[in-house]
Amino acid sequence: MKKLCEEDIQSKHIIKRLDAVLRLIIEFLMHSDGKKFSIGNVAKILRSIDLSPSEIAKIYGKSSVTDMAPHLYKKKSRKSNV
């Protein structure tokens, strides 16, 4: 049981480091060519490779998924009452 916990802790450390590497790559791409790599575009790319909204929020350093929602989901258009 103790070994399983140690492996779990190591996995969490690896995931945090990989998230940091992804974040650095994203920041580099966004600053080098801001038109193609906006937060919304990158969030959609990460979503397309089956990362969950909570995982994407962690990569961006956001505290909750709702911070990423505007970038991940389309806004519903309101019908006018004309």
Order of alpha helices (4+ residues) and beta strands (2+ residues): alpha-alpha-alpha-alpha
